[in-house]
Amino acid sequence: MTSSSYRNVGLGQFLLASVFVIWLVFLPGLGGKFAWPIENRLTAMFIGTSFALRAFEGYFMWREANWYRIRWMSWGTMAFLTFIFAATYWHIDLMNWVPFNLAAVIWMIAYTGEPLAIPFVEPRGADGNGSIPKGQERGGISAAMQNTLLVVMFVAAALCAMLFINPAKFIGALWPWPLAVFDARIMSSFFAGIVFWAARMKLAQDWVEIRMGIQGFMLFFGGHFAVWLLNLATGQLSMSTSTGIYGAVAGVLAVILGVLYFQHEAKR
């Protein structure tokens, strides 16, 4: 069982991430007034769409008391928080401090406090590594799902490394729209989380342990595909080789994960 402290952290994460989703996805023109100035509306929508996965994660941290259903989050959450902490303090001078901006203050407090709090509130020892209660098993995980998780890890690891380590040159020239360095490093944190969420899922033995995690990945890749389609249809994003690859990768991964998800569900 998770503790009340862990669930409270989840509630805070859910509320904060939900605000970021609404702000950046639905009001991308106001990205310049965010915790730091996000001038490109496509970048604002990318970051906002990515925060939908954090809202999803926070909701189940808050509402799901059975740790065995959500322990897939553990490694990825710390990876995400580590990268976003590093990106924030690397570029802290670029944040919207003047004039006073409450979003910048909340951002700094949240992403300094959460990485410090999570290790102390997550279940540990017997509680953290306990077996699935008898009768709650949902069956094994298919080889196809295992291989798909490996592909997800590979894609996310490559994007994370390029966005964080070399955002100004290599990935900046390849990305479908212009990227600011601070924006790129914040974007890398979501892929860092995905690498370790997928890695933790690969070590799971039962479908019940990763079911919610696959839902989260479907939300992430499906959400990015939907936003890609919207911006393409409205002329905000012009078609190019990099634009096509971006949409294809997001769409194909969303479809494959969706098909495998429903195959596993149908067997139970």
KOLZAKOL-691425 format. One record per residue (C-alpha): x, y, z; residue number from 1. Coordinates in steps of 0.001 Angstrom, whole numbers, always signed. Example, Ala and Ser with C-alpha at 12.3 -4.5 7.8 and 13.67 -1.06 7.14 Angstrom:
! residues 2
       xx       yy       zz   nr
   +12300    -4500    +7800    1
   +13670    -1060    +7140    2
END
This chain:
! residues 268
       xx       yy       zz   nr
       +0       +0       +0    1
    +1158    +3525     -664    2
    +1366    +6100    +2128    3
     -756    +9211    +2529    4
    +2407   +11277    +1938    5
    +2980    +9562    -1398    6
     -645   +10120    -2397    7
     -400   +13807    -1414    8
    +2644   +14229    -3658    9
     +638   +12584    -6433   10
    -2275   +14965    -5928   11
      +31   +17981    -6109   12
    +1666   +16608    -9237   13
    -1713   +15924   -10856   14
    -3028   +19435   -10196   15
     +155   +21193   -11304   16
     +584   +19118   -14459   17
    -3095   +19601   -15370   18
    -2663   +23383   -15210   19
     +415   +23110   -17445   20
    -1517   +20998   -19971   21
    -4372   +23515   -20161   22
    -2019   +26492   -20355   23
     +424   +25177   -22957   24
    -1797   +22998   -25149   25
    -4913   +25154   -25268   26
    -3315   +28592   -24778   27
      +82   +28219   -26473   28
      +83   +31888   -27413   29
     +592   +32639   -23715   30
    +3715   +30464   -23548   31
    +5869   +33573   -23213   32
    +4334   +34182   -19783   33
    +5075   +30645   -18520   34
    +7783   +29901   -15923   35
   +10246   +30802   -18676   36
    +9406   +32423   -22019   37
    +8360   +29708   -24466   38
    +8140   +31787   -27623   39
    +7394   +29011   -30123   40
    +3775   +27815   -29865   41
    +4749   +24369   -31230   42
    +7226   +23943   -28387   43
    +4592   +25090   -25888   44
    +2144   +22489   -27230   45
    +4823   +19764   -27153   46
    +5667   +20439   -23506   47
    +1998   +20755   -22574   48
    +1123   +17476   -24295   49
    +4017   +15783   -22498   50
    +2683   +17017   -19169   51
     -492   +15008   -19845   52
    +1605   +11927   -19006   53
    +2677   +13579   -15746   54
     -960   +14386   -14936   55
    -1831   +10741   -15649   56
     +983    +9558   -13395   57
      +51   +11984   -10618   58
    -3601   +10949   -10721   59
    -2779    +7294   -10113   60
     -148    +8144    -7484   61
    -3007    +9903    -5703   62
    -5859    +7457    -6318   63
    -4236    +4007    -6622   64
    -3275    +2641    -3207   65
    -1944     -710    -4473   66
    +1750     -218    -5129   67
    +2132    -3291    -7341   68
      -93    -1596    -9942   69
    +2001    +1583   -10130   70
    +5545     +622    -9151   71
    +6459     +854   -12850   72
    +6576    +4614   -12193   73
    +9396    +4519    -9691   74
   +12563    +4659   -11807   75
   +11132    +6907   -14502   76
    +9774    +9431   -12063   77
   +13213    +9999   -10573   78
   +14825   +10122   -14030   79
   +12320   +12755   -15152   80
   +12779   +14791   -11975   81
   +16580   +14589   -12170   82
   +16684   +15865   -15747   83
   +14121   +18611   -15193   84
   +15985   +19720   -12040   85
   +19239   +19883   -14016   86
   +17643   +21766   -16932   87
   +15955   +24252   -14593   88
   +19099   +25167   -12662   89
   +21278   +25136   -15772   90
   +19107   +27861   -17302   91
   +17618   +29433   -14189   92
   +18740   +32888   -15340   93
   +16419   +32572   -18351   94
   +13270   +32118   -16282   95
   +10599   +34801   -16003   96
   +11745   +36376   -12740   97
   +11215   +40012   -13738   98
    +8550   +41210   -13482   99
    +7487   +38849   -10688  100
    +6037   +35659   -12163  101
    +4261   +33209    -9848  102
    +4635   +30383   -12372  103
    +8448   +30653   -12191  104
    +8387   +30513    -8385  105
    +6028   +27515    -8336  106
    +8103   +25732   -10979  107
   +11354   +26162    -9035  108
    +9778   +25051    -5743  109
    +8026   +22050    -7338  110
   +11051   +20737    -9207  111
   +13404   +21270    -6318  112
   +11097   +19763    -3711  113
    +9627   +16783    -5568  114
   +12925   +15034    -6440  115
   +13919   +15387    -2780  116
   +10593   +14095    -1457  117
    +9875   +11126    -3723  118
   +12637    +8788    -2434  119
   +11325    +9211    +1129  120
    +7631    +8590     +410  121
    +7794    +5698    -2066  122
    +7217    +2222     -559  123
   +10490     +490     +291  124
   +11622    -2944    +1432  125
    +8904    -5581    +1709  126
    +6209    -3036     +868  127
    +8026    -1915    -2263  128
    +8963    -5333    -3593  129
    +5997    -7382    -2451  130
    +4434    -9974    -4718  131
    +1066    -9532    -6383  132
    -1760   -10672    -4088  133
    -3192   -14043    -4959  134
    -6119   -13749    -7325  135
    -5019   -10352    -8686  136
    -2711   -11705   -11390  137
    -3586   -10879   -14997  138
    -1187   -13191   -16814  139
    +2194   -12878   -18463  140
    +3526   -10179   -20783  141
    +3923   -11133   -24438  142
    +7235   -11134   -26285  143
    +5770    -8572   -28695  144
    +5084    -6181   -25827  145
    +8558    -6776   -24406  146
   +10121    -5978   -27785  147
    +7974    -2865   -28185  148
    +9130    -1620   -24782  149
   +12713    -2096   -25965  150
   +11989      +18   -29059  151
   +10385    +2694   -26881  152
   +13492    +2709   -24673  153
   +15777    +3077   -27698  154
   +13786    +5939   -29266  155
   +13379    +7774   -25951  156
   +17053    +7332   -24956  157
   +18276    +8730   -28289  158
   +15934   +11728   -28135  159
   +16732   +12397   -24477  160
   +20476   +12379   -25113  161
   +20308   +14605   -28197  162
   +17906   +17102   -26656  163
   +19868   +17405   -23428  164
   +23488   +17097   -24570  165
   +23493   +18709   -28018  166
   +20325   +20776   -28409  167
   +21817   +23728   -30264  168
   +23395   +21964   -33233  169
   +22550   +18402   -34205  170
   +18999   +17908   -32910  171
   +18200   +21602   -33335  172
   +18865   +21302   -37063  173
   +16786   +18124   -37403  174
   +13746   +19010   -35292  175
   +10562   +19930   -37225  176
   +10526   +23446   -35735  177
   +13169   +25776   -34216  178
   +14198   +24813   -30678  179
   +15564   +27029   -27923  180
   +18220   +25305   -25799  181
   +16297   +25652   -22515  182
   +13139   +24285   -24134  183
   +15046   +21326   -25592  184
   +16541   +20355   -22233  185
   +13130   +20505   -20555  186
   +11739   +18316   -23363  187
   +14534   +15794   -22777  188
   +13295   +15143   -19240  189
   +10097   +13498   -20492  190
   +12088   +11087   -22645  191
   +14407   +10360   -19703  192
   +11324    +9349   -17727  193
   +10043    +7164   -20558  194
   +13369    +5297   -20827  195
   +13216    +4224   -17198  196
    +9449    +3702   -17062  197
    +9833    +1288   -19980  198
   +12878     -355   -18381  199
   +10968     -951   -15144  200
    +8067    -2429   -17114  201
   +10398    -4820   -18937  202
   +11337    -6362   -15597  203
    +7707    -6928   -14598  204
    +6291   -10440   -14664  205
    +2558    -9841   -14849  206
     +296    -7702   -17035  207
    -1346    -6114   -13982  208
    +1981    -4498   -13086  209
    +2361    -2570   -16360  210
    -1224    -2136   -17567  211
    -1461    +1479   -16377  212
    +2015    +2224   -17691  213
    +1055    +1158   -21203  214
    -2024    +3368   -20938  215
     +301    +6253   -20088  216
    +2526    +5552   -23100  217
     -546    +5394   -25352  218
    -1580    +8786   -23994  219
    +1882   +10251   -24574  220
    +2467    +9046   -28136  221
    -1193    +9310   -29151  222
    -1375   +12839   -27759  223
    +1690   +13934   -29697  224
     +322   +12371   -32871  225
    -2998   +14222   -32411  226
    -1215   +17555   -31832  227
     +992   +16864   -34877  228
    -2109   +16295   -37012  229
    -3794   +19434   -35666  230
     -815   +21684   -36379  231
     -321   +20138   -39794  232
    -3985   +20644   -40688  233
    -4012   +24258   -39500  234
     -770   +25160   -41294  235
    +1191   +25791   -38093  236
    +3563   +22976   -39039  237
    +4897   +22566   -42567  238
    +5519   +19116   -44004  239
    +9153   +18097   -44333  240
   +11179   +14929   -43868  241
   +11675   +15604   -40152  242
    +8004   +16528   -39721  243
    +6935   +13288   -41390  244
    +9282   +11167   -39281  245
    +8088   +12891   -36101  246
    +4431   +12154   -36884  247
    +5131    +8621   -38100  248
    +7107    +7616   -35001  249
    +4468    +9001   -32615  250
    +1575    +7505   -34588  251
    +3106    +4069   -35162  252
    +4142    +3652   -31530  253
     +677    +4731   -30351  254
    -1007    +2218   -32680  255
    +1319     -684   -31810  256
     +975      -61   -28086  257
    -2807     +219   -28473  258
    -3103    -3043   -30407  259
     -916    -4930   -27919  260
    -2780    -3383   -24992  261
    -6158    -4625   -26231  262
    -4697    -8026   -27082  263
    -3557    -8405   -23480  264
    -6909    -7161   -22184  265
    -8823    -9609   -24385  266
    -6927   -12568   -22933  267
    -7941   -11799   -19362  268
END
